[in-house]
Amino acid sequence: MADTRPALIVTGSSGLLGRPVCTRLAESGYQVYGFDRVGWPEPPKDHAHVRDIECDVTDSTSVRAAMEKVRQLSGGKLASVVHMAAYYDFSGEDSDLYDKVTVNGTDRLLNELQDFELEQFIFTSTMLIHAPCKIGDHIREDDPLKAKWPYPQSKIETERLIRDGHPNVRSVFLRVAGIYTDYGRQPTLVQQIKRIHEKDFQGHFFPGDTDAGQAMVHLDDTVDAIVRTVERRDAIEAKTAILIGEPDTVSYQELQDRIGKQLHGDEWTTLCVPKSVAKVGAAVSDTLSGGDAFIKPFMVDMADDHYALDITRARKLLGWEPQHSLAETLPKILKALQDDPDRWYQKNGLSK
């Protein structure tokens, strides 16, 4: 028997974003079916209306079985699908998993949804599909797209697949900034803090404009944006892209100084180095670490990239405004490191 609550699917339900999205949607009155692979941490069990269903989006049989289970439980009606399952690799190397998981996995899911009464399909994309902007400017949804490495390229290809290959789906593309938490979690931010905390010599050098920065957004605000998108599904036109992030971008230099000041009592000296020298240094460091160095040569060319977002559309369509800011949260992130370094490293997936 179908549940009387509006039903929806959340893919990638065991992830950093998936867990709280499932819970918040259940708290908002929905019956949530969380899709993720077997063996991954299970979605939250603290709400009776979150149900875990095994689904591997790289396997057509698995997707079909999961969708059939949802059909039986929901009566074939879905208020929304929040699609977050994707492949992500910070090495910069290309991988066939971008196609298998992100692009083709989305296609498999949409093919199985054809027989459902589906009101909305949300795809969590990234702001990185856009070309960076000049310092002082802000990126808008209609600005040029330019992926500089395989991860954002896979998001561009998937947006195109949804838009052109499934034109009758009421799709929404949430182009999200780098997600951080009160403990950090955003990879480039965490690595920057780690270098300064450990007084790493490399942390004093930067191969780009230190006035450039990357837009970010707190996990809680991201969850709120997704929930608002679901709740406004009748009012958002198909194929709508919405940028989600904080409009005020903190520069690399400001982060360096704030981190150094709180952790060591003084501003952190940052010197600019030529990109050619930085690439050689990154390659040598990566080789010496057996390929485990965070900074890869491909990142050097993107050191000048500035991402600041115009969130006018999010304000207008979602009534959304970030309630956190990186500038205000950074002291809390750093205090967590100061209070318990071992726990901070563990929660951020780092080794000392």
Buried (B, 14 or more C-beta within 10 A) or exposed (E): EEBEBBBBBBBBBBBBBBBBBBBBBBBBEBBBBBBBBEEBEEBBEEBEBBBBBBBBBBBBEBBBBBBEBBBEBBBBEBBBBBBBBBBBEEBBEBBEBBBBBBBBBBBBBBBBBEEBEBBBBBBBBBBBBBBBBEBEEBBBBEBEBEBBBBBBBBBBBBBEBBBEEBEEBBBBBBBBBBBBBBBBBBBBBBBBBBBBBEEEEBBBBBBBBBEBBBBBBBBBBBBBBBBBBBBBBEEBEBBBBBBBBBBBBBBBBBBBBBBBBBBEEEEBEBEEBEBEEBBEBBBEBBEEEEEEBBBBBBBBBBBBBBBBBBBEBBEEBBEBEBEBBBBEBBEEBBEBBEEEEEEBBEBBEBEE
